[in-house]
Amino acid sequence: VNAHKINRGEEVVLDNKSMDFFFLKRYDADVIINVVLQLIMQKLPKFVDAQPYDIQVLTPMKKGNLGVERLNTILQQYLNPPAPDKKEKEYGDKVFREGDKVMQIKNNYQLEWEVLSKYGFAIDRGTGVFNGDTGIIREINDYKETMTVVYDEDKVVEYSFKILEELELAYAITIHKSQGSEYPAVVIPLFGVPGLLIYRNLLYTGVTRAKSCVTLIGSSQIMNQMILNENKQ
């Protein structure tokens, strides 16, 4: 109902009485991050019957206190902390760790994938991993200089360390990158959003990525400004 209202440019009632649309008013970036962590790790998995990894944080921006880059560093620390049995690979300013949720950020038509049987034999193979595909890092092999990522639970892709710029952490992604995807639950921080990103279609896209439940955290004023602005800047 609220997605349709947003699409029509109508104000949304923020009374949290529905079971699928919540707005939590918070006006401090670090407080908002704490709420995001509580939702992902404790409240939402039971509420929507999903794993913490299935719940997607979507943010309008890349930079800033609630941008993708900072959120991923913090979420990684809590959702997949360092451990003696988890190998890591530093790449640029990122650290990839076994168990991390990652996203392919450009189309690569040459990259090979295979689907393995439970005995480890390839039962299907092909090429092509595409912008927006998300997977989990299964193994980092320093000797072979490769990182193995599993997509869609069974598609195994081996990345050479040389092409790790094609991957990013994906605990949080931009709303823009989420187009065409769906998640059991979505959490959207709405605070400190730059003027260029305050427009209706971005909010609508974020809200409609959720199958069961969307939670927005931040400033209702920003949300209302987004609803009212039907132009992309």
Buried (B, 14 or more C-beta within 10 A) or exposed (E): EBBEBBBEEEEBEBEEEEEBBBBBBBEEBEBBBBBBBEBBBEBBBEBBEBEBBBBBBBBBBBEBBBBBBBBBBBBBEBBBEEEEEBBBBEEEEBBBBBBBBBBBBEEBEEBEBBBBEEEEEEEEEEEEBEEBBBBBBBBBEEEEEBBBBBBEEEBBBBBEBEEBEBBBBBBBBBBBBBEEBEBBBBBBBBBBBEEEBBBBBBBBBBBBBBBBBBBBBBBBEBBBBBBEBEEEE
